[in-house]
Amino acid sequence: MTSADQILTLVRTALDEFDDRPLTVSVRRAIRIASLAGDSQVAVRLGMELRPSGGDPQANGETTRRLMADPALWASADGPAEAAMREYLSDRTLDRKNPESHIAGHSLTEIEYLLGALEPALASDNVSPESFENAAMLRKVQELARHRTFAYLCEWERRFGYSSINDSIFGGYKAVVDRLLSVHAPDLVERFNTVYRRLNEAASQDHTRPAGEELSQALTTCRRILEAVVGQVLPAQAEPSAAGYKLDQASYRSRLFEFIRIANESKNVSAATIAMAEGLHARFAAFDKLTSKGVHADVALRAANMCALNVYVLCGEVLLLKQETEVDATTEAGSA
C-alpha cells in the first residue's frame, strides 16, 4: 500500500465515522492526516482547537513545531504557523466589529465541558440571557470547527483519491523499468539510488543558501546513467549516421536519437520519445545555468528533481523500445 493509499484510508475512516464520533476525535484524526500530508497550516490550525489553556510557552511552541513539515518555518512571519494563528484569532473573535473584542480561547474539550455545565440552566424555564448567550457562542465555535474539519477531510479524500490512481500508474511503470534495468544494466539501479540520496541530502540543507555541490553531482550522475543506457541500446560507432551525425562515445545524444529512429521505422512513437529526450537535454542546460547563477537551493532542487524524474522515465522508454525491437526481430526470424 502506498503512502497515498494509507492516507486515503485514514481520511475515509474519519469521514465514515464523522457523525458517530465526538468532534475532538475527528479533529485529532484530521491533525494526524494533515501532518502526514504535509499540510502544516491545517495541522497547526486544528491543533489550536485542541490546545488546552495554560502550559509552558516554550513547550507549547515545541508541540506546534512537531506538527509542521518544516519546523524551521515556525517563526516565519509568512509561514504556516503564523497563518494558522491569524485564522484562529479571526474565527475566535467574539465581536468582529470591535477591535478590542475578547477571544474565545477555550479548547474544544473545555467547550464540551462548559456546555455540559450550562445544560441544566438552559433546560430550565428561567435561563438567564447571559447563560443563553454564552452557550450560543460556544456552540458556534464548535460548529465552525466541525465544518472546517469536515471540509478538510473532503478535500483530502478528493486529492488522495487522485494521488492513489497516479501512484498505481507510476508504480506499475516503475516495476517494469526496474526489471529492465536489473536485466540490461544492474549497476544503474545503484546509480539511481545515489541520485536519490544526493537529492535527499540537498533537500535537508538550508534552502535559502545557493545551490550546493550535491545537486551538481546528482545531475552529473543522471547524465552518466543516460549515457550508459544509450550505450546498452546503441554502442559507440566510428562511422557517422546516415544523416551525418557523429556516433562516437562522446556523442551519446546523437546515438540516442539514432537508436530511436532505427527502432521506430515501423512504429509511430518515435516523435514523442525524441521530444522527451530533447526536453530532457533542455532541462540539463537550464539546470547548468541556474547553478552557475548561484540561485537559491530550493529553486535548483526543484529543477534537479524534475531532471532526475525525466531521466528515469526516458531510460525506461528507451529500454522498453529496445525490448519491443528485440521481440519484433525474434518474431520476424521465426516466421522467415
VORO-178277 format. One record per residue (C-alpha): residue number from 1; residue in one letter; x, y, z. Coordinates in steps of 0.1 Angstrom, whole numbers. Layout:
REM VORO-178277
+-----+------+-------+-------+-------+
! seq ! type !     X !     Y !     Z !
+-----+------+-------+-------+-------+
! NUM !    A !     X !     Y !     Z !
...
+-----+------+-------+-------+-------+
END
This chain:
REM VORO-178277
+-----+------+-------+-------+-------+
! seq ! type !     X !     Y !     Z !
+-----+------+-------+-------+-------+
!   1 !    M !     0 !     0 !     0 !
!   2 !    T !    14 !    34 !   -10 !
!   3 !    S !    15 !    64 !    14 !
!   4 !    A !   -13 !    80 !    -6 !
!   5 !    D !   -34 !    48 !    -1 !
!   6 !    Q !   -26 !    48 !    36 !
!   7 !    I !   -37 !    85 !    40 !
!   8 !    L !   -68 !    79 !    19 !
!   9 !    T !   -78 !    50 !    42 !
!  10 !    L !   -74 !    73 !    72 !
!  11 !    V !   -94 !   100 !    56 !
!  12 !    R !  -123 !    77 !    46 !
!  13 !    T !  -124 !    62 !    81 !
!  14 !    A !  -126 !    97 !    96 !
!  15 !    L !  -154 !   107 !    71 !
!  16 !    D !  -174 !    75 !    76 !
!  17 !    E !  -173 !    78 !   113 !
!  18 !    F !  -176 !   116 !   115 !
!  19 !    D !  -211 !   118 !   128 !
!  20 !    D !  -207 !    89 !   152 !
!  21 !    R !  -176 !   102 !   170 !
!  22 !    P !  -170 !   131 !   193 !
!  23 !    L !  -158 !   162 !   175 !
!  24 !    T !  -124 !   161 !   193 !
!  25 !    V !  -118 !   126 !   179 !
!  26 !    S !  -124 !   138 !   143 !
!  27 !    V !  -102 !   168 !   148 !
!  28 !    R !   -74 !   147 !   162 !
!  29 !    R !   -77 !   124 !   132 !
!  30 !    A !   -76 !   154 !   109 !
!  31 !    I !   -44 !   167 !   126 !
!  32 !    R !   -27 !   134 !   120 !
!  33 !    I !   -37 !   133 !    84 !
!  34 !    A !   -26 !   170 !    79 !
!  35 !    S !     7 !   162 !    94 !
!  36 !    L !    12 !   131 !    72 !
!  37 !    A !     1 !   151 !    41 !
!  38 !    G !    25 !   180 !    48 !
!  39 !    D !    -4 !   204 !    53 !
!  40 !    S !    13 !   223 !    81 !
!  41 !    Q !   -11 !   252 !    83 !
!  42 !    V !   -41 !   229 !    87 !
!  43 !    A !   -23 !   207 !   112 !
!  44 !    V !   -13 !   238 !   133 !
!  45 !    R !   -47 !   254 !   129 !
!  46 !    L !   -66 !   223 !   141 !
!  47 !    G !   -41 !   218 !   168 !
!  48 !    M !   -51 !   252 !   182 !
!  49 !    E !   -87 !   239 !   186 !
!  50 !    L !   -75 !   211 !   209 !
!  51 !    R !   -48 !   230 !   228 !
!  52 !    P !   -58 !   235 !   264 !
!  53 !    S !   -53 !   267 !   283 !
!  54 !    G !   -20 !   273 !   300 !
!  55 !    G !    11 !   253 !   297 !
!  56 !    D !    47 !   263 !   293 !
!  57 !    P !    51 !   287 !   263 !
!  58 !    Q !    83 !   271 !   252 !
!  59 !    A !    69 !   236 !   254 !
!  60 !    N !    37 !   248 !   236 !
!  61 !    G !    59 !   261 !   208 !
!  62 !    E !    78 !   228 !   205 !
!  63 !    T !    45 !   209 !   203 !
!  64 !    T !    34 !   232 !   174 !
!  65 !    R !    67 !   227 !   156 !
!  66 !    R !    62 !   189 !   158 !
!  67 !    L !    31 !   192 !   136 !
!  68 !    M !    49 !   211 !   108 !
!  69 !    A !    66 !   195 !    78 !
!  70 !    D !    93 !   222 !    81 !
!  71 !    P !    97 !   232 !   117 !
!  72 !    A !   122 !   259 !   106 !
!  73 !    L !    92 !   279 !    94 !
!  74 !    W !    76 !   282 !   128 !
!  75 !    A !    88 !   317 !   135 !
!  76 !    S !    84 !   329 !    99 !
!  77 !    A !    60 !   359 !    95 !
!  78 !    D !    48 !   343 !    63 !
!  79 !    G !    49 !   307 !    75 !
!  80 !    P !    21 !   283 !    81 !
!  81 !    A !    21 !   287 !   119 !
!  82 !    E !    15 !   325 !   117 !
!  83 !    A !   -12 !   320 !    90 !
!  84 !    A !   -29 !   294 !   112 !
!  85 !    M !   -27 !   318 !   142 !
!  86 !    R !   -43 !   347 !   122 !
!  87 !    E !   -71 !   324 !   111 !
!  88 !    Y !   -77 !   311 !   146 !
!  89 !    L !   -79 !   346 !   161 !
!  90 !    S !  -103 !   357 !   134 !
!  91 !    D !  -125 !   327 !   139 !
!  92 !    R !  -125 !   330 !   177 !
!  93 !    T !  -131 !   368 !   179 !
!  94 !    L !  -164 !   374 !   197 !
!  95 !    D !  -172 !   407 !   181 !
!  96 !    R !  -155 !   413 !   148 !
!  97 !    K !  -167 !   449 !   147 !
!  98 !    N !  -149 !   457 !   179 !
!  99 !    P !  -111 !   458 !   176 !
! 100 !    E !  -108 !   452 !   214 !
! 101 !    S !  -131 !   423 !   214 !
! 102 !    H !  -123 !   393 !   236 !
! 103 !    I !  -112 !   359 !   221 !
! 104 !    A !  -129 !   326 !   228 !
! 105 !    G !   -98 !   308 !   238 !
! 106 !    H !  -113 !   276 !   252 !
! 107 !    S !  -102 !   243 !   237 !
! 108 !    L !  -129 !   220 !   222 !
! 109 !    T !  -127 !   197 !   252 !
! 110 !    E !  -132 !   227 !   276 !
! 111 !    I !  -161 !   239 !   255 !
! 112 !    E !  -177 !   205 !   257 !
! 113 !    Y !  -174 !   206 !   295 !
! 114 !    L !  -188 !   241 !   298 !
! 115 !    L !  -218 !   233 !   276 !
! 116 !    G !  -225 !   203 !   298 !
! 117 !    A !  -223 !   225 !   329 !
! 118 !    L !  -247 !   250 !   313 !
! 119 !    E !  -272 !   223 !   303 !
! 120 !    P !  -293 !   224 !   335 !
! 121 !    A !  -297 !   262 !   333 !
! 122 !    L !  -306 !   260 !   296 !
! 123 !    A !  -332 !   233 !   303 !
! 124 !    S !  -349 !   254 !   330 !
! 125 !    D !  -377 !   279 !   324 !
! 126 !    N !  -358 !   309 !   338 !
! 127 !    V !  -325 !   306 !   319 !
! 128 !    S !  -306 !   339 !   321 !
! 129 !    P !  -298 !   358 !   289 !
! 130 !    E !  -261 !   356 !   298 !
! 131 !    S !  -262 !   318 !   300 !
! 132 !    F !  -281 !   316 !   267 !
! 133 !    E !  -256 !   339 !   250 !
! 134 !    N !  -226 !   320 !   264 !
! 135 !    A !  -240 !   287 !   252 !
! 136 !    A !  -247 !   301 !   218 !
! 137 !    M !  -212 !   314 !   214 !
! 138 !    L !  -196 !   281 !   225 !
! 139 !    R !  -218 !   261 !   201 !
! 140 !    K !  -209 !   285 !   173 !
! 141 !    V !  -172 !   277 !   179 !
! 142 !    Q !  -180 !   240 !   180 !
! 143 !    E !  -199 !   241 !   147 !
! 144 !    L !  -173 !   262 !   129 !
! 145 !    A !  -146 !   237 !   140 !
! 146 !    R !  -168 !   208 !   129 !
! 147 !    H !  -175 !   224 !    95 !
! 148 !    R !  -138 !   232 !    88 !
! 149 !    T !  -127 !   197 !    98 !
! 150 !    F !  -153 !   181 !    76 !
! 151 !    A !  -142 !   204 !    46 !
! 152 !    Y !  -105 !   195 !    51 !
! 153 !    L !  -114 !   157 !    51 !
! 154 !    C !  -134 !   161 !    19 !
! 155 !    E !  -106 !   179 !     2 !
! 156 !    W !   -81 !   152 !    12 !
! 157 !    E !  -104 !   125 !     0 !
! 158 !    R !  -105 !   141 !   -34 !
! 159 !    R !   -68 !   149 !   -35 !
! 160 !    F !   -55 !   115 !   -23 !
! 161 !    G !   -81 !    96 !   -44 !
! 162 !    Y !   -64 !   111 !   -75 !
! 163 !    S !   -30 !   105 !   -59 !
! 164 !    S !   -37 !    69 !   -54 !
! 165 !    I !   -46 !    65 !   -90 !
! 166 !    N !   -14 !    83 !  -101 !
! 167 !    D !     7 !    61 !   -77 !
! 168 !    S !    -7 !    29 !   -92 !
! 169 !    I !     1 !    41 !  -127 !
! 170 !    F !    36 !    52 !  -119 !
! 171 !    G !    41 !    22 !   -96 !
! 172 !    G !    33 !    -2 !  -125 !
! 173 !    Y !    56 !    17 !  -148 !
! 174 !    K !    84 !    17 !  -121 !
! 175 !    A !    82 !   -21 !  -117 !
! 176 !    V !    87 !   -26 !  -154 !
! 177 !    V !   116 !    -1 !  -156 !
! 178 !    D !   133 !   -16 !  -125 !
! 179 !    R !   131 !   -50 !  -140 !
! 180 !    L !   146 !   -38 !  -173 !
! 181 !    L !   174 !   -20 !  -155 !
! 182 !    S !   182 !   -51 !  -135 !
! 183 !    V !   184 !   -72 !  -167 !
! 184 !    H !   202 !   -48 !  -190 !
! 185 !    A !   222 !   -26 !  -166 !
! 186 !    P !   220 !   -37 !  -130 !
! 187 !    D !   247 !   -13 !  -118 !
! 188 !    L !   224 !    16 !  -128 !
! 189 !    V !   199 !     7 !  -101 !
! 190 !    E !   225 !    17 !   -75 !
! 191 !    R !   234 !    48 !   -95 !
! 192 !    F !   197 !    59 !   -93 !
! 193 !    N !   198 !    53 !   -56 !
! 194 !    T !   229 !    75 !   -54 !
! 195 !    V !   210 !   103 !   -72 !
! 196 !    Y !   181 !   100 !   -48 !
! 197 !    R !   204 !   101 !   -18 !
! 198 !    R !   221 !   132 !   -30 !
! 199 !    L !   188 !   149 !   -37 !
! 200 !    N !   176 !   140 !    -2 !
! 201 !    E !   208 !   155 !    12 !
! 202 !    A !   201 !   186 !    -8 !
! 203 !    A !   165 !   187 !     5 !
! 204 !    S !   177 !   186 !    41 !
! 205 !    Q !   200 !   217 !    36 !
! 206 !    D !   192 !   254 !    42 !
! 207 !    H !   171 !   263 !    11 !
! 208 !    T !   180 !   300 !    13 !
! 209 !    R !   216 !   294 !     5 !
! 210 !    P !   230 !   290 !   -30 !
! 211 !    A !   227 !   255 !   -46 !
! 212 !    G !   255 !   232 !   -34 !
! 213 !    E !   277 !   206 !   -50 !
! 214 !    E !   253 !   177 !   -41 !
! 215 !    L !   228 !   189 !   -68 !
! 216 !    S !   255 !   192 !   -94 !
! 217 !    Q !   268 !   157 !   -85 !
! 218 !    A !   232 !   143 !   -87 !
! 219 !    L !   227 !   158 !  -122 !
! 220 !    T !   262 !   146 !  -133 !
! 221 !    T !   252 !   111 !  -123 !
! 222 !    C !   219 !   114 !  -142 !
! 223 !    R !   239 !   122 !  -174 !
! 224 !    R !   261 !    92 !  -168 !
! 225 !    I !   231 !    70 !  -163 !
! 226 !    L !   215 !    82 !  -195 !
! 227 !    E !   248 !    77 !  -214 !
! 228 !    A !   251 !    42 !  -200 !
! 229 !    V !   216 !    33 !  -211 !
! 230 !    V !   223 !    47 !  -246 !
! 231 !    G !   255 !    25 !  -246 !
! 232 !    Q !   233 !    -5 !  -240 !
! 233 !    V !   210 !     1 !  -269 !
! 234 !    L !   234 !    16 !  -294 !
! 235 !    P !   272 !    14 !  -286 !
! 236 !    A !   296 !    40 !  -299 !
! 237 !    Q !   305 !    36 !  -336 !
! 238 !    A !   333 !    50 !  -357 !
! 239 !    E !   311 !    57 !  -387 !
! 240 !    P !   286 !    86 !  -386 !
! 241 !    S !   248 !    81 !  -391 !
! 242 !    A !   232 !    83 !  -425 !
! 243 !    A !   223 !   119 !  -417 !
! 244 !    G !   260 !   127 !  -410 !
! 245 !    Y !   258 !   128 !  -372 !
! 246 !    K !   287 !   115 !  -351 !
! 247 !    L !   280 !    83 !  -332 !
! 248 !    D !   312 !    81 !  -312 !
! 249 !    Q !   315 !    77 !  -274 !
! 250 !    A !   310 !   114 !  -266 !
! 251 !    S !   280 !   118 !  -289 !
! 252 !    Y !   256 !    98 !  -268 !
! 253 !    R !   227 !   123 !  -275 !
! 254 !    S !   231 !   117 !  -313 !
! 255 !    R !   233 !    79 !  -306 !
! 256 !    L !   201 !    81 !  -286 !
! 257 !    F !   182 !    98 !  -314 !
! 258 !    E !   197 !    74 !  -340 !
! 259 !    F !   186 !    44 !  -320 !
! 260 !    I !   151 !    58 !  -316 !
! 261 !    R !   149 !    65 !  -354 !
! 262 !    I !   161 !    30 !  -363 !
! 263 !    A !   140 !    12 !  -337 !
! 264 !    N !   108 !    30 !  -347 !
! 265 !    E !   110 !    28 !  -385 !
! 266 !    S !    78 !     7 !  -384 !
! 267 !    K !    63 !    23 !  -353 !
! 268 !    N !    46 !    56 !  -345 !
! 269 !    V !    60 !    66 !  -311 !
! 270 !    S !    95 !    79 !  -322 !
! 271 !    A !    84 !   116 !  -323 !
! 272 !    A !    71 !   115 !  -287 !
! 273 !    T !   102 !    98 !  -275 !
! 274 !    I !   126 !   122 !  -293 !
! 275 !    A !   106 !   151 !  -279 !
! 276 !    M !   111 !   137 !  -244 !
! 277 !    A !   148 !   133 !  -250 !
! 278 !    E !   151 !   169 !  -263 !
! 279 !    G !   132 !   182 !  -234 !
! 280 !    L !   155 !   164 !  -210 !
! 281 !    H !   186 !   179 !  -225 !
! 282 !    A !   169 !   213 !  -223 !
! 283 !    R !   164 !   207 !  -186 !
! 284 !    F !   200 !   198 !  -182 !
! 285 !    A !   210 !   230 !  -199 !
! 286 !    A !   186 !   251 !  -178 !
! 287 !    F !   199 !   235 !  -146 !
! 288 !    D !   235 !   243 !  -155 !
! 289 !    K !   225 !   280 !  -160 !
! 290 !    L !   207 !   280 !  -126 !
! 291 !    T !   236 !   267 !  -107 !
! 292 !    S !   261 !   290 !  -124 !
! 293 !    K !   240 !   320 !  -114 !
! 294 !    G !   240 !   309 !   -77 !
! 295 !    V !   202 !   306 !   -73 !
! 296 !    H !   187 !   295 !   -40 !
! 297 !    A !   188 !   258 !   -34 !
! 298 !    D !   150 !   254 !   -33 !
! 299 !    V !   148 !   266 !   -70 !
! 300 !    A !   177 !   244 !   -81 !
! 301 !    L !   163 !   214 !   -61 !
! 302 !    R !   130 !   215 !   -80 !
! 303 !    A !   149 !   216 !  -113 !
! 304 !    A !   171 !   188 !  -102 !
! 305 !    N !   142 !   166 !   -91 !
! 306 !    M !   125 !   171 !  -125 !
! 307 !    C !   157 !   162 !  -143 !
! 308 !    A !   161 !   130 !  -123 !
! 309 !    L !   125 !   120 !  -128 !
! 310 !    N !   127 !   126 !  -165 !
! 311 !    V !   160 !   106 !  -168 !
! 312 !    Y !   142 !    77 !  -151 !
! 313 !    V !   112 !    79 !  -174 !
! 314 !    L !   133 !    83 !  -205 !
! 315 !    C !   156 !    54 !  -196 !
! 316 !    G !   125 !    32 !  -192 !
! 317 !    E !   111 !    44 !  -225 !
! 318 !    V !   144 !    36 !  -243 !
! 319 !    L !   148 !     1 !  -227 !
! 320 !    L !   111 !    -7 !  -234 !
! 321 !    L !   117 !     3 !  -270 !
! 322 !    K !   148 !   -20 !  -271 !
! 323 !    Q !   128 !   -49 !  -257 !
! 324 !    E !   100 !   -43 !  -283 !
! 325 !    T !   125 !   -42 !  -311 !
! 326 !    E !   141 !   -75 !  -300 !
! 327 !    V !   107 !   -92 !  -297 !
! 328 !    D !    98 !   -80 !  -332 !
! 329 !    A !   132 !   -92 !  -346 !
! 330 !    T !   126 !  -126 !  -330 !
! 331 !    T !    91 !  -129 !  -344 !
! 332 !    E !   103 !  -120 !  -379 !
! 333 !    A !   131 !  -145 !  -377 !
! 334 !    G !   107 !  -172 !  -366 !
! 335 !    S !    83 !  -165 !  -394 !
! 336 !    A !   110 !  -164 !  -421 !
+-----+------+-------+-------+-------+
END
